[in-house]
Amino acid sequence: MIEEIEHTADWAIHVRGRDLAELFTRAAQGMYALVTDLARVRPLVERKVNLESFDAETLLVDWLSELLWYTESEGLVFSQFEVHEITPTRLQATVQGEVVSNLEKQIKAVTFHNLVIRRTGEGYEVTIVFDV
């Protein structure tokens, strides 16, 4: 489940997933859903993402920031996410998307503002705040 939530100066989404792979996938989908219609983004270009971080929260910020880097540097927007391996400190994934020339909105950065990945009875949840 992905839910956009009201935030004073930035954008925020609340994401839930059964496991870390689903949580990270839904976080990426939620981030891109803020800036474009994901149903229109075709999987024409593929990128591999390999990350290591200090903890799960840092890994999540690094993951979304890496995807944003591709958006800013190459104009790529991703709509397909396949997490091959994930631990709280390591992620290997393949992402697919295409160049989108006119995004509805721009995200400057992923923040650590109140970022805590919580384990629940159904899996994991997190609220992510984006600087716009």
C-alpha positions as CSV (number, residue, x, y, z in Angstrom):
1,M,0.0,0.0,0.0
2,I,1.2,3.5,-0.9
3,E,-0.5,6.6,0.6
4,E,0.4,10.2,-0.1
5,I,0.1,12.2,3.2
6,E,-0.1,15.9,3.9
7,H,3.1,17.6,4.9
8,T,3.7,21.3,5.6
9,A,6.6,22.2,3.2
10,D,7.5,19.0,1.4
11,W,5.8,15.8,0.1
12,A,5.5,12.7,2.1
13,I,4.3,9.1,1.4
14,H,3.4,6.3,3.8
15,V,4.4,2.9,2.5
16,R,3.8,-0.6,3.7
17,G,5.2,-3.9,2.5
18,R,5.2,-7.5,3.6
19,D,9.0,-7.6,3.6
20,L,11.9,-5.2,2.9
21,A,11.9,-6.0,-0.8
22,E,8.2,-5.0,-1.2
23,L,8.7,-2.0,1.1
24,F,11.6,-0.7,-1.0
25,T,9.7,-1.4,-4.3
26,R,6.6,0.4,-3.1
27,A,8.7,3.3,-1.9
28,A,10.2,3.7,-5.4
29,Q,6.7,3.4,-7.0
30,G,5.3,5.9,-4.6
31,M,8.1,8.4,-5.2
32,Y,7.7,8.2,-9.0
33,A,3.8,8.3,-8.7
34,L,4.2,11.8,-7.2
35,V,5.9,13.1,-10.3
36,T,4.2,11.2,-13.2
37,D,1.6,8.7,-14.2
38,L,3.5,5.4,-13.8
39,A,1.1,3.5,-16.0
40,R,2.5,5.4,-19.0
41,V,6.2,4.7,-18.2
42,R,7.4,1.8,-20.4
43,P,10.3,-0.5,-19.3
44,L,12.6,0.4,-22.2
45,V,15.8,1.1,-20.3
46,E,17.4,-1.1,-17.6
47,R,19.8,-0.1,-14.8
48,K,21.4,-2.3,-12.1
49,V,21.6,-0.8,-8.6
50,N,24.0,-2.2,-6.0
51,L,24.1,-0.4,-2.7
52,E,25.6,-0.9,0.8
53,S,24.6,1.3,3.7
54,F,24.9,1.7,7.5
55,D,21.3,0.6,8.3
56,A,17.9,0.0,6.7
57,E,16.9,3.7,6.8
58,T,20.1,4.9,5.2
59,L,19.7,2.1,2.6
60,L,16.2,3.3,1.8
61,V,17.4,6.9,1.4
62,D,20.3,5.7,-0.7
63,W,18.0,3.6,-2.9
64,L,15.6,6.4,-3.6
65,S,18.4,8.9,-4.1
66,E,20.2,6.7,-6.6
67,L,17.0,6.4,-8.6
68,L,16.5,10.2,-8.4
69,W,20.1,10.6,-9.7
70,Y,19.2,8.7,-12.8
71,T,16.1,10.9,-13.2
72,E,18.1,14.1,-12.8
73,S,21.1,13.1,-14.9
74,E,19.5,11.0,-17.7
75,G,15.8,11.9,-17.5
76,L,14.9,8.3,-16.6
77,V,11.8,7.5,-14.7
78,F,11.4,3.9,-13.5
79,S,8.2,1.9,-13.4
80,Q,9.5,-1.7,-12.9
81,F,11.6,-2.7,-9.9
82,E,13.0,-6.1,-9.2
83,V,14.9,-6.5,-5.9
84,H,17.2,-9.5,-6.2
85,E,18.8,-9.3,-2.8
86,I,18.1,-7.2,0.3
87,T,19.2,-7.1,3.9
88,P,19.0,-4.1,6.2
89,T,22.4,-2.9,4.9
90,R,22.6,-4.2,1.3
91,L,20.5,-4.1,-1.9
92,Q,20.9,-5.5,-5.4
93,A,18.1,-4.6,-7.9
94,T,17.3,-4.1,-11.5
95,V,15.1,-1.2,-12.5
96,Q,13.4,-0.5,-15.8
97,G,11.8,2.6,-17.2
98,E,12.2,5.2,-19.9
99,V,13.2,8.8,-20.5
100,V,10.3,11.2,-19.6
101,S,10.9,14.7,-20.7
102,N,8.2,16.5,-18.8
103,L,7.6,15.5,-15.2
104,E,4.5,17.0,-13.5
105,K,6.6,17.8,-10.4
106,Q,10.3,17.7,-9.3
107,I,11.7,16.0,-6.2
108,K,15.0,17.6,-5.1
109,A,16.0,15.0,-2.4
110,V,14.9,12.2,-0.1
111,T,15.2,13.3,3.5
112,F,15.8,11.5,6.8
113,H,13.1,13.6,8.5
114,N,11.4,11.3,11.0
115,L,12.5,8.3,8.9
116,V,12.0,5.1,10.8
117,I,11.3,1.7,9.2
118,R,8.9,0.0,11.6
119,R,8.2,-3.7,11.8
120,T,4.5,-4.5,12.1
121,G,2.4,-7.6,12.3
122,E,1.9,-7.5,8.5
123,G,5.5,-6.6,7.6
124,Y,7.1,-3.2,7.5
125,E,6.0,0.4,7.2
126,V,7.7,3.8,6.8
127,T,6.9,7.4,6.1
128,I,9.2,9.1,3.6
129,V,9.5,12.9,3.3
130,F,10.8,14.4,0.0
131,D,12.3,17.9,-0.4
132,V,10.7,19.6,-3.4
